[in-house]
Amino acid sequence: MGKVHNFSSGPSILPRQAMEAGSRACLEFNGMGMSILEISHRSKEFVAVMDEAIKLVKEILSVPAGYSVAFLQGGASLQFAMIPYNLLDDGETAAYLETGMWANKAIKEAKLFGNVKILASSKEANYTFIPKTYDIPKDARYFHVTSNNTIYGTQLQTFPDSPVPLIADMSSDIFSRPVDVSKFGMIYAGAQKNMGIAGTTLVIIKDELLGKVKRKIPSMLDYKIHIENESMYNTPPVFPVYMAMETLRWVKQQGGVLAMQKKNEQKAARLYQEIDENLMFKGTCAVEDRSKMNVTFVMAKPELENDFNKAAEAAGLSGLKGHRSVGGFRASIYNAMDIDAIDALVALMKTFANK
Ligand SMILES: Cc1ncc(COP(=O)(O)O)c(C=O)c1O
């Protein structure tokens, strides 16, 4: 089979080097004569993996003192509930920005534990833009945003200055650009886009936020317990953590988040330029809010979308079909994707226009 360019939204393309290391580790890890899948998570070999993964997160994102890093389970979706469970008491209010389906799901969970104030929403416009005018109430316990809206193809280009702890779901753009962690009370992300494979969720949280709510927290839902136990309160998802470590090693070798940002900007610019110039296609989002990770577009003649999709599959461009709530196409162009994949897609768009 010829080269397949993987535009899937997640699980998604990973660095080849991380996958090769992962395959080797599945057969034999560290010269131990055993697979990483069959050794104790308490072994010094696996503890070294967890330690390095956490160290790389801190190093790559320049996480300041006073923050803890943990690898948890349950996906980013469990964080939607764990955040209010740990940080929002009954009767207190949390503020949310409603910019898409994932934000909406986070809001739904928070309502189970306290009051939710939606500061602004683009729901009426099918989430095609990021609302920018709102006041963050000073008495809110925190303000939650989704930094990149995987389904709708919008992204916060800057983060608001918040008088209350800012919490960001960075599931689909973590490690794609530098972020000033000190601006945040918490950052979290499912691993399966820019950080490896499904099965673990990264949490970076400011220590001073913890231990404040009055309710009792079951151990597995308590950030403090996971942090005190260095993400080993129970058996951690050993292989997803290993893959996160390998993916982060790759990010670091490539030059870190600054290098990722440069490459991602170049890829996104090339694709958006074609979308804007080619009369057969049009973007779905406000130009200033366009995501550099998930590029959403439709065809000027929707009846041709099926044909384009078939042509894309035949040309080895996989995973381009848009989410059902947006339609059209979505090219997910995460860190591990090289510019040649964008060139292949742009070439197909051009041939299609010339037909
Ligand atoms: C922005 C965002 N948040 C949350 C999620 C849910 O993540 P998980 O499936 O790990 O629970 C996703 C999944 O694609 C996402 O893109």
The ligand as an SDF file (V2000), in Angstrom:
LIG
                    3D

 16 16  0  0  0  0  0  0  0  0999 V2000
  -11.3360   19.2250   23.1950 C   0  0  0  0  0  0  0  0  0  0  0  0
  -11.7150   17.8500   23.6680 C   0  0  0  0  0  0  0  0  0  0  0  0
  -12.0860   17.6920   24.9520 N   0  0  0  0  0  0  0  0  0  0  0  0
  -12.4420   16.4870   25.4200 C   0  0  0  0  0  0  0  0  0  0  0  0
  -12.4510   15.3670   24.6150 C   0  0  0  0  0  0  0  0  0  0  0  0
  -12.8800   14.0500   25.1820 C   0  0  0  0  0  0  0  0  0  0  0  0
  -11.7440   13.2910   25.4170 O   0  0  0  0  0  0  0  0  0  0  0  0
  -11.8170   11.7940   25.9150 P   0  0  0  0  0  0  0  0  0  0  0  0
  -12.3640   10.9850   24.7980 O   0  0  0  0  0  0  0  0  0  0  0  0
  -10.3720   11.5010   26.2340 O   0  0  0  0  0  0  0  0  0  0  0  0
  -12.6720   11.7430   27.1180 O   0  0  0  0  0  0  0  0  0  0  0  0
  -12.0620   15.4800   23.2810 C   0  0  0  0  0  0  0  0  0  0  0  0
  -12.0550   14.3050   22.3970 C   0  0  0  0  0  0  0  0  0  0  0  0
  -11.8530   14.3680   21.2170 O   0  0  0  0  0  0  0  0  0  0  0  0
  -11.6940   16.7680   22.8050 C   0  0  0  0  0  0  0  0  0  0  0  0
  -11.3290   16.9230   21.5260 O   0  0  0  0  0  0  0  0  0  0  0  0
  1  2  1  0
  2  3  1  0
  2 15  2  0
  3  4  2  0
  4  5  1  0
  5  6  1  0
  5 12  2  0
  6  7  1  0
  7  8  1  0
  8  9  2  0
  8 10  1  0
  8 11  1  0
 12 13  1  0
 12 15  1  0
 13 14  2  0
 15 16  1  0
M  END
$$$$
